[in-house]
Amino acid sequence: MHLARFNPVRFAHLPTPLEPLPRLTEALSGSPGGGPMLWIKRDDCTGLAGGGNKTRKLEYLLGDALANDADTLVTQGAVQSNHVRQTAAAAAKFGLACEIILEHRTGSQAQDYNRSGNVLLDELLGAKVRHVPAGTDMNQQLAEVAAEVAERGGRPYVIPGGGSNIIGALGYVECAMEIVMQANELGLEVDRIVTATGSAGTHAGLVAGLAVMGADIPVLGIGVRAPKETQEANVFKLAQETADLLGHPDRVTRDMVVADCNYVGAGYGLIDQAVIDALTLAARTDGILLDPVYSGKAMKGLIDLAGQGAFDGENVVFLHTGGAQGLFGYQTELEGRMG
Ligand SMILES: *Cc1c(COP(=O)(O)O)cnc(C)c1O
Protein backbone atom coordinates (compact mmCIF):
# COMPACT_ATOMS: atom_id res chain seq x y z
CA MET A 1 0.00 0.00 0.00
CA HIS A 2 3.09 2.23 0.07
CA LEU A 3 1.92 4.50 2.87
CA ALA A 4 5.40 6.00 3.07
CA ARG A 5 4.79 7.87 -0.17
CA PHE A 6 2.40 10.13 1.76
CA ASN A 7 5.35 11.25 3.92
CA PRO A 8 3.91 11.05 7.42
CA VAL A 9 6.00 12.60 10.16
CA ARG A 10 6.64 10.18 12.99
CA PHE A 11 5.86 11.02 16.60
CA ALA A 12 3.20 8.52 17.70
CA HIS A 13 4.15 5.67 20.00
CA LEU A 14 3.52 2.77 17.63
CA PRO A 15 2.61 0.01 17.49
CA THR A 16 0.10 0.42 20.30
CA PRO A 17 -0.49 -2.75 22.32
CA LEU A 18 -3.18 -5.28 21.40
CA GLU A 19 -4.13 -6.89 24.71
CA PRO A 20 -6.73 -9.31 26.08
CA LEU A 21 -9.43 -8.04 28.46
CA PRO A 22 -9.88 -11.15 30.61
CA ARG A 23 -11.98 -9.67 33.39
CA LEU A 24 -14.29 -7.70 31.12
CA THR A 25 -14.68 -10.86 29.00
CA GLU A 26 -15.69 -12.74 32.16
CA ALA A 27 -18.11 -9.96 33.16
CA LEU A 28 -19.87 -10.19 29.76
CA SER A 29 -19.99 -13.99 29.62
CA GLY A 30 -23.56 -14.10 30.94
CA SER A 31 -25.37 -14.39 27.60
CA PRO A 32 -26.66 -17.92 26.83
CA GLY A 33 -24.04 -18.25 24.07
CA GLY A 34 -21.20 -17.29 26.41
CA GLY A 35 -20.46 -13.83 24.98
CA PRO A 36 -17.32 -12.71 23.13
CA MET A 37 -13.60 -12.96 23.90
CA LEU A 38 -12.60 -9.33 24.23
CA TRP A 39 -9.34 -7.72 23.16
CA ILE A 40 -8.40 -4.08 23.24
CA LYS A 41 -6.30 -2.07 20.79
CA ARG A 42 -4.70 0.63 22.93
CA ASP A 43 -4.88 3.71 20.76
CA ASP A 44 -5.36 5.66 23.97
CA CYS A 45 -1.58 5.12 24.29
CA THR A 46 -0.38 6.86 21.11
CA GLY A 47 1.80 9.13 23.20
CA LEU A 48 0.99 12.68 22.10
CA ALA A 49 -0.07 14.73 25.17
CA GLY A 50 -2.34 11.99 26.48
CA GLY A 51 -2.79 10.23 23.16
CA GLY A 52 -5.90 9.07 21.36
CA ASN A 53 -7.00 8.29 17.84
CA LYS A 54 -6.29 11.75 16.37
CA THR A 55 -2.54 11.23 16.82
CA ARG A 56 -2.31 8.67 13.98
CA LYS A 57 -4.26 11.02 11.69
CA LEU A 58 -2.03 13.92 12.68
CA GLU A 59 1.11 12.07 11.61
CA TYR A 60 -0.19 12.22 8.02
CA LEU A 61 -1.78 15.67 8.34
CA LEU A 62 1.38 17.21 9.81
CA GLY A 63 3.38 15.59 7.04
CA ASP A 64 1.17 17.38 4.54
CA ALA A 65 1.21 20.67 6.50
CA LEU A 66 5.00 20.70 6.67
CA ALA A 67 5.28 19.77 2.97
CA ASN A 68 3.11 22.83 2.30
CA ASP A 69 5.36 25.02 4.46
CA ALA A 70 2.53 25.91 6.86
CA ASP A 71 3.28 27.85 10.02
CA THR A 72 -0.19 27.73 11.62
CA LEU A 73 -2.62 24.83 12.17
CA VAL A 74 -6.29 25.80 12.13
CA THR A 75 -8.92 23.36 13.37
CA GLN A 76 -12.24 23.05 15.21
CA GLY A 77 -14.15 20.78 17.54
CA ALA A 78 -16.63 20.57 20.39
CA VAL A 79 -15.62 22.18 23.70
CA GLN A 80 -14.18 18.93 25.11
CA SER A 81 -12.62 17.89 21.78
CA ASN A 82 -9.76 15.40 22.06
CA HIS A 83 -8.88 16.15 18.44
CA VAL A 84 -8.27 19.79 19.29
CA ARG A 85 -6.06 18.87 22.25
CA GLN A 86 -3.94 16.52 20.15
CA THR A 87 -3.70 19.08 17.32
CA ALA A 88 -2.56 21.75 19.78
CA ALA A 89 0.11 19.34 21.05
CA ALA A 90 1.30 18.49 17.52
CA ALA A 91 1.52 22.19 16.70
CA ALA A 92 3.63 22.81 19.81
CA LYS A 93 5.89 19.87 18.96
CA PHE A 94 6.63 21.24 15.49
CA GLY A 95 6.87 24.89 16.52
CA LEU A 96 3.69 25.89 14.68
CA ALA A 97 0.99 28.28 15.87
CA CYS A 98 -2.44 26.76 16.52
CA GLU A 99 -5.83 28.44 16.02
CA ILE A 100 -8.78 26.61 17.52
CA ILE A 101 -12.52 27.17 17.22
CA LEU A 102 -14.63 25.43 19.87
CA GLU A 103 -18.34 24.89 19.22
CA HIS A 104 -20.53 24.89 22.34
CA ARG A 105 -22.34 21.88 20.90
CA THR A 106 -23.81 20.41 24.09
CA GLY A 107 -25.03 23.73 25.52
CA SER A 108 -23.55 22.77 28.91
CA GLN A 109 -23.02 25.70 31.30
CA ALA A 110 -21.07 23.56 33.78
CA GLN A 111 -17.78 24.99 35.01
CA ASP A 112 -15.90 21.68 34.65
CA TYR A 113 -17.18 21.05 31.11
CA ASN A 114 -16.24 24.55 29.98
CA ARG A 115 -12.94 24.97 31.84
CA SER A 116 -11.43 21.62 32.83
CA GLY A 117 -10.42 18.46 30.95
CA ASN A 118 -9.33 19.10 27.38
CA VAL A 119 -10.07 22.85 27.58
CA LEU A 120 -7.46 23.31 30.29
CA LEU A 121 -4.97 21.29 28.25
CA ASP A 122 -5.60 23.29 25.04
CA GLU A 123 -4.60 26.39 26.94
CA LEU A 124 -1.61 24.69 28.54
CA LEU A 125 -0.44 23.62 25.07
CA GLY A 126 -0.53 27.23 23.88
CA ALA A 127 -3.38 27.12 21.34
CA LYS A 128 -5.34 30.28 20.61
CA VAL A 129 -8.94 29.37 21.36
CA ARG A 130 -12.16 31.03 20.13
CA HIS A 131 -15.66 30.02 21.20
CA VAL A 132 -18.79 29.88 19.03
CA PRO A 133 -22.38 28.81 19.81
CA ALA A 134 -23.96 25.44 18.88
CA GLY A 135 -25.07 25.19 15.28
CA THR A 136 -22.40 27.55 13.89
CA ASP A 137 -21.20 26.71 10.37
CA MET A 138 -17.83 25.35 11.45
CA ASN A 139 -16.40 24.96 7.94
CA GLN A 140 -17.09 28.62 7.29
CA GLN A 141 -15.41 29.46 10.61
CA LEU A 142 -12.33 27.49 9.54
CA ALA A 143 -12.18 29.38 6.24
CA GLU A 144 -12.56 32.75 8.01
CA VAL A 145 -9.84 32.06 10.56
CA ALA A 146 -7.52 30.74 7.82
CA ALA A 147 -8.12 33.94 5.81
CA GLU A 148 -7.31 36.01 8.90
CA VAL A 149 -4.05 34.12 9.41
CA ALA A 150 -3.10 34.62 5.75
CA GLU A 151 -3.97 38.33 5.91
CA ARG A 152 -1.46 38.89 8.69
CA GLY A 153 1.20 37.08 6.65
CA GLY A 154 0.86 33.59 8.15
CA ARG A 155 0.66 30.28 6.26
CA PRO A 156 -2.41 28.44 7.56
CA TYR A 157 -3.09 24.71 7.22
CA VAL A 158 -6.72 23.83 7.82
CA ILE A 159 -7.49 20.48 9.48
CA PRO A 160 -11.18 19.54 9.34
CA GLY A 161 -13.07 18.50 12.50
CA GLY A 162 -11.70 15.23 13.86
CA GLY A 163 -8.90 15.31 11.26
CA SER A 164 -11.29 13.35 9.07
CA ASN A 165 -10.32 13.68 5.44
CA ILE A 166 -8.49 11.26 3.14
CA ILE A 167 -5.10 12.28 4.52
CA GLY A 168 -6.11 11.82 8.16
CA ALA A 169 -7.85 8.53 7.38
CA LEU A 170 -4.50 7.11 6.23
CA GLY A 171 -3.59 6.92 9.92
CA TYR A 172 -6.32 4.32 10.36
CA VAL A 173 -5.35 2.47 7.20
CA GLU A 174 -2.03 2.04 8.97
CA CYS A 175 -3.79 0.98 12.18
CA ALA A 176 -5.68 -1.71 10.23
CA MET A 177 -2.36 -3.06 8.97
CA GLU A 178 -0.96 -2.97 12.50
CA ILE A 179 -3.91 -4.93 13.92
CA VAL A 180 -3.64 -7.61 11.23
CA MET A 181 0.11 -8.02 11.81
CA GLN A 182 -0.26 -8.15 15.60
CA ALA A 183 -3.10 -10.66 15.35
CA ASN A 184 -0.91 -12.87 13.15
CA GLU A 185 1.89 -12.73 15.71
CA LEU A 186 -0.52 -13.59 18.52
CA GLY A 187 -2.18 -16.39 16.56
CA LEU A 188 -5.41 -14.48 17.06
CA GLU A 189 -8.25 -14.83 14.58
CA VAL A 190 -10.06 -11.50 14.79
CA ASP A 191 -13.77 -11.87 14.07
CA ARG A 192 -14.74 -8.24 14.47
CA ILE A 193 -13.40 -4.79 15.30
CA VAL A 194 -15.63 -2.44 17.31
CA THR A 195 -14.97 1.30 17.42
CA ALA A 196 -16.71 4.55 18.25
CA THR A 197 -17.53 6.44 15.05
CA GLY A 198 -17.95 10.23 14.91
CA SER A 199 -16.39 12.39 12.23
CA ALA A 200 -15.82 9.10 10.36
CA GLY A 201 -12.06 9.13 9.70
CA THR A 202 -11.23 6.32 12.08
CA HIS A 203 -14.00 4.01 10.87
CA ALA A 204 -13.38 4.86 7.20
CA GLY A 205 -9.63 4.39 7.47
CA LEU A 206 -10.06 0.97 9.10
CA VAL A 207 -12.57 -0.17 6.47
CA ALA A 208 -10.41 1.11 3.61
CA GLY A 209 -7.24 -0.43 5.05
CA LEU A 210 -8.81 -3.84 5.65
CA ALA A 211 -10.48 -3.82 2.22
CA VAL A 212 -7.33 -2.87 0.34
CA MET A 213 -5.38 -5.56 2.25
CA GLY A 214 -8.12 -8.08 1.53
CA ALA A 215 -8.47 -8.86 5.25
CA ASP A 216 -11.98 -10.10 5.83
CA ILE A 217 -12.61 -8.52 9.22
CA PRO A 218 -15.94 -6.74 9.72
CA VAL A 219 -15.88 -3.39 11.51
CA LEU A 220 -18.79 -2.25 13.67
CA GLY A 221 -18.94 1.48 14.33
CA ILE A 222 -20.96 2.64 17.32
CA GLY A 223 -22.31 6.10 16.52
CA VAL A 224 -21.96 9.04 18.91
CA ARG A 225 -23.90 11.74 17.07
CA ALA A 226 -25.52 11.24 13.66
CA PRO A 227 -28.33 8.83 12.75
CA LYS A 228 -27.35 5.51 11.12
CA GLU A 229 -28.06 6.47 7.50
CA THR A 230 -26.04 9.67 7.67
CA GLN A 231 -23.18 8.04 9.56
CA GLU A 232 -22.90 5.08 7.19
CA ALA A 233 -23.06 7.39 4.15
CA ASN A 234 -20.28 9.61 5.57
CA VAL A 235 -18.07 6.64 6.42
CA PHE A 236 -18.67 4.93 3.06
CA LYS A 237 -17.82 8.08 1.08
CA LEU A 238 -14.60 8.69 3.00
CA ALA A 239 -13.60 5.00 2.91
CA GLN A 240 -14.06 4.92 -0.87
CA GLU A 241 -12.09 8.13 -1.36
CA THR A 242 -9.32 6.79 0.87
CA ALA A 243 -9.17 3.49 -1.04
CA ASP A 244 -9.05 5.57 -4.23
CA LEU A 245 -6.07 7.51 -2.88
CA LEU A 246 -4.41 4.13 -2.28
CA GLY A 247 -5.06 3.15 -5.89
CA HIS A 248 -7.87 0.65 -5.23
CA PRO A 249 -11.15 2.57 -5.61
CA ASP A 250 -13.31 -0.53 -6.10
CA ARG A 251 -12.29 -2.54 -3.06
CA VAL A 252 -14.62 -0.80 -0.59
CA THR A 253 -18.23 -1.90 -0.98
CA ARG A 254 -21.28 -0.46 0.75
CA ASP A 255 -21.93 -3.63 2.80
CA MET A 256 -18.54 -3.21 4.51
CA VAL A 257 -19.78 -0.09 6.30
CA VAL A 258 -21.94 -0.82 9.34
CA ALA A 259 -22.83 1.66 12.07
CA ASP A 260 -25.12 1.07 15.02
CA CYS A 261 -26.42 4.45 16.16
CA ASN A 262 -28.80 3.23 18.85
CA TYR A 263 -26.55 4.23 21.71
CA VAL A 264 -26.26 8.01 21.16
CA GLY A 265 -28.81 8.65 23.93
CA ALA A 266 -29.92 12.29 24.28
CA GLY A 267 -27.23 13.57 21.90
CA TYR A 268 -23.55 14.21 21.22
CA GLY A 269 -21.59 14.66 24.43
CA LEU A 270 -24.65 13.99 26.62
CA ILE A 271 -24.31 11.02 28.95
CA ASP A 272 -26.72 8.69 30.68
CA GLN A 273 -26.44 6.04 33.39
CA ALA A 274 -25.62 3.30 30.84
CA VAL A 275 -22.55 5.28 29.72
CA ILE A 276 -21.46 5.74 33.34
CA ASP A 277 -22.00 2.01 33.96
CA ALA A 278 -19.81 1.22 30.93
CA LEU A 279 -17.08 3.56 32.20
CA THR A 280 -17.12 1.98 35.66
CA LEU A 281 -17.22 -1.60 34.35
CA ALA A 282 -14.16 -1.09 32.10
CA ALA A 283 -12.32 0.71 34.90
CA ARG A 284 -13.12 -1.89 37.57
CA THR A 285 -12.52 -5.02 35.51
CA ASP A 286 -9.34 -4.36 33.53
CA GLY A 287 -8.33 -0.89 34.78
CA ILE A 288 -9.23 0.75 31.47
CA LEU A 289 -10.11 4.47 31.45
CA LEU A 290 -12.65 5.21 28.72
CA ASP A 291 -14.13 8.62 27.94
CA PRO A 292 -17.72 9.86 28.34
CA VAL A 293 -18.30 11.06 24.74
CA TYR A 294 -16.89 8.33 22.47
CA SER A 295 -15.26 5.19 23.84
CA GLY A 296 -17.66 5.07 26.83
CA LYS A 297 -20.64 5.23 24.47
CA ALA A 298 -19.09 2.60 22.23
CA MET A 299 -18.61 0.38 25.29
CA LYS A 300 -22.23 1.02 26.31
CA GLY A 301 -23.19 -0.37 22.90
CA LEU A 302 -20.76 -3.27 23.05
CA ILE A 303 -22.05 -4.32 26.49
CA ASP A 304 -25.68 -4.17 25.39
CA LEU A 305 -25.06 -6.03 22.12
CA ALA A 306 -22.97 -8.67 23.89
CA GLY A 307 -25.87 -9.18 26.31
CA GLN A 308 -28.12 -9.84 23.30
CA GLY A 309 -25.70 -12.52 22.10
CA ALA A 310 -24.53 -10.48 19.09
CA PHE A 311 -20.87 -11.50 19.51
CA ASP A 312 -21.17 -15.01 20.99
CA GLY A 313 -18.00 -17.03 20.42
CA GLU A 314 -16.24 -14.20 18.56
CA ASN A 315 -12.83 -12.67 19.15
CA VAL A 316 -13.77 -8.98 19.29
CA VAL A 317 -11.15 -6.22 19.22
CA PHE A 318 -12.39 -3.04 20.87
CA LEU A 319 -10.48 -0.03 19.53
CA HIS A 320 -9.76 2.28 22.46
CA THR A 321 -9.76 5.68 20.79
CA GLY A 322 -8.66 7.55 23.93
CA GLY A 323 -10.27 10.62 25.49
CA ALA A 324 -9.93 9.94 29.23
CA GLN A 325 -8.78 13.57 29.64
CA GLY A 326 -12.41 14.49 28.96
CA LEU A 327 -13.52 12.68 32.13
CA PHE A 328 -12.52 15.75 34.14
CA GLY A 329 -14.96 17.84 32.13
CA TYR A 330 -17.73 15.58 33.43
CA GLN A 331 -16.70 15.43 37.09
CA THR A 332 -19.93 16.77 38.56
CA GLU A 333 -22.03 14.56 36.27
CA LEU A 334 -20.10 11.46 37.30
CA GLU A 335 -19.80 12.05 41.02
CA GLY A 336 -22.28 10.01 43.03
CA ARG A 337 -23.36 7.93 40.01
CA MET A 338 -20.45 5.47 39.75
CA GLY A 339 -21.96 2.85 42.09
C1 LIG B 1 -12.64 11.78 17.74
C2 LIG B 1 -12.82 10.61 18.63
C3 LIG B 1 -13.50 9.46 18.20
C4 LIG B 1 -14.18 9.37 16.87
O1 LIG B 1 -13.29 9.22 15.81
P1 LIG B 1 -13.71 9.78 14.39
O2 LIG B 1 -12.55 9.52 13.52
O3 LIG B 1 -14.01 11.24 14.58
O4 LIG B 1 -14.93 9.05 13.95
C5 LIG B 1 -13.57 8.39 19.06
N1 LIG B 1 -13.03 8.44 20.29
C6 LIG B 1 -12.41 9.53 20.75
C7 LIG B 1 -11.88 9.49 22.14
C8 LIG B 1 -12.28 10.66 19.94
O5 LIG B 1 -11.65 11.74 20.43
The ligand as a Tripos MOL2 file, in Angstrom:
@<TRIPOS>MOLECULE
LIG
   15    15     1     0     0
SMALL
NO_CHARGES

@<TRIPOS>ATOM
      1 C1        -12.6420   11.7770   17.7380 C.3       1 LIG1
      2 C2        -12.8220   10.6130   18.6310 C.ar      1 LIG1
      3 C3        -13.5000    9.4640   18.2010 C.ar      1 LIG1
      4 C4        -14.1760    9.3680   16.8680 C.3       1 LIG1
      5 O1        -13.2920    9.2220   15.8110 O.3       1 LIG1
      6 P1        -13.7060    9.7790   14.3870 P.3       1 LIG1
      7 O2        -12.5520    9.5210   13.5190 O.co2     1 LIG1
      8 O3        -14.0140   11.2380   14.5840 O.co2     1 LIG1
      9 O4        -14.9310    9.0540   13.9530 O.co2     1 LIG1
     10 C5        -13.5710    8.3870   19.0550 C.ar      1 LIG1
     11 N1        -13.0320    8.4400   20.2860 N.ar      1 LIG1
     12 C6        -12.4080    9.5250   20.7530 C.ar      1 LIG1
     13 C7        -11.8760    9.4930   22.1380 C.3       1 LIG1
     14 C8        -12.2770   10.6600   19.9440 C.ar      1 LIG1
     15 O5        -11.6490   11.7400   20.4250 O.3       1 LIG1
@<TRIPOS>BOND
     1     1     2 1
     2     2     3 ar
     3     2    14 ar
     4     3     4 1
     5     3    10 ar
     6     4     5 1
     7     5     6 1
     8     6     7 2
     9     6     8 1
    10     6     9 1
    11    10    11 ar
    12    11    12 ar
    13    12    13 1
    14    12    14 ar
    15    14    15 1
@<TRIPOS>SUBSTRUCTURE
     1 LIG1         1 GROUP 0 **** ****
